[in-house]
Amino acid sequence: MDTLLPPDLLALAARVIAENKAAGRKVALAESCTGGLVSAALTEIAGSSAVLERGFVTYSNEAKHEMLGVSTDLIDTFGAVSVAVAWSMAQGALKNSRADVAVAITGVAGPDGGSEQKPVGTVVFAKAERGENPEVVNAELKVFETAKTRPEVRLQAALVALELLLP
């Protein structure tokens, strides 16, 4: 067995490594619902150490707070699956790394945990770049309505996160 990961995920990860290496950029990840899947895809690619600076798997709210500095008030007010928390996660990953760009992913992978406001398949992404104004939020909420299972939600989220890491 060469890999456990799907070919489309690996192909995009290879692009992220190649293009960021060519641009001289280091990346960091703050993953929640993907549980390290994006980092795993990147490290599947030879030469990834030239690009992947570090990854934070902050599945619990406590980890988001302790590792990335996400305010507990922010989590309590907006919920872990929110633009505010994703943005804070991305900023925390950037602050706590030597990366040039950080992407954060937080969402509801299912099959449980969804609500009317945030159904299963709701994932929020944020991207922070060193030197950019941290007051300008670069985040987006997506609902993967066609993803019917937990693995499908996580795969779709990982693909979007990898796209965000392209220079």
N, C-alpha and C positions, 0 to 999 in steps of 0.2 A: 504494500500500500504506500503510495507516494504522499498522499495527503488526506485528511479528513474533510477538508473544506471544499465547497462547491467551486467549479471552474470560473464562474462569473465573478465571484468574490476575489479569487486569487488573481485573475486578470486585472481587475481594477486596483488591487493592492500593489501589483507589479508596476502599474502605471504611476501610482502615488510615489513609490520608492524611486523609480527612475526619474520622474519629473522634478521631485523635490531635491534629489541628489544633484541633478543638473543645475538647479537654482541655488544650491548651497543652503537649503533650508532644513531645519530640524523641526520635528513635530512632536506634540504631546497629545494624549487623549485623556478625557475624563468620562469614563463609561459607567452607566448604571444598568439599564435594562439589557444592554448587549453583553454585560458581564465579562468584558475582555475580548470579545469576538473580533473587534476591529484590530486591536493590538496583535491578536493571534494571527490574523490574516497578514498583517504587515511583517511579522517575524517569520512567516512561512517563506518569505522572499529572501534569497541570498543577497547580502549587501544591505539589509535593512538597518544594521547598526549605524550606518552612515546617516540615517534619516530619523529613525524613531528614537527620540530622546528619553521619553518615559511614558508610562500609562498608569492611570489611577483607576482602579475598579472600586467605585464608591456606591455600592448597592444600597446600603442603609443610609438613612438620613444622618445618623451619627457620623458615618464615614464622610459624607459630603461636608459636614461641618468640621470634623477634625482634620481631614486630609487636604481639603480645598478651601476651607474658611468660609463656606456658605453659612450665612446667618440663620440661626434657628428661627428667628422671627420671620425671615423670608419664606422658609419652608412652611411654617405654621400659617402664614397669611395666604400664600399662593399655592401651596402644595408642591411636592417634589417634582411633579410633572407640570412644569410651567416655564414660560419664557424667562421669568426672573431668576429661577433657580438654575436653569441651563446656562444662562449668561454668567451667573456667578460661578458656576462650575468651570466654565471655560476660562474666565479670568483667574480663578484659583489655580488651574492647571498651568497657565502661563506664568503666574507669579511664582509657583513652586517648582519651576523647571528652568532649563536653559533653552527651551524651544523658541522658535520664531513664530509658530502658529499652534494654537490648541483648539481642538474640537471637543465639545461635550454632547453627550447623548443621555436623555432621561425619558422614560416612557412606561407605558402599560403593555407588557408583552402578553399577558393573559395566562391561562384562560380566565383567571379571576382577577379582581382588583379594579375592574373598570367601573365607570359610573355614567350617568346620563351626560354629564358635562365632559368627561374624559373616558370615552369607551375604550375597550381593548383595541389596540392598534394605534393609540395616540402616542406619538413620540415627538419630543422637542429637541431641536438641534441648535447649538450655538457655536460660533467661531470667533476666536479672539486672536489678533495679531499683534506682536510686539511693536511698540511705537505708535499704534493707533490710539485714538481717543477712547478710553474705556467708557465714556458716557454715551458713545454711539453704539447702540445694541445691534448686533448681527445675530439674530436668532429667528427660528421659524418652527411653528407647530405643524405637524403633518398627521393625518389619520390614514393609516394603511387599511382601507376598507376591504381590499381584495385579499389581504393576508388573513387566512382563516385559522392558523395555528400559531402557537408560541414560536416555534422555529422560523416560520415565515415572517413574523413581525420582526424578530431579531435579525434575520438576514436582510430584509428590506432596510431596516435602520442602519445596519453596518454598511450597506451599499451607499446610502445617502451620506453617511459620515465620511466614507472614503472620497466621495465626490468633492466634499467640502475641503478636503486636504490637498486637492490638486492646486498647483500654483496658478 
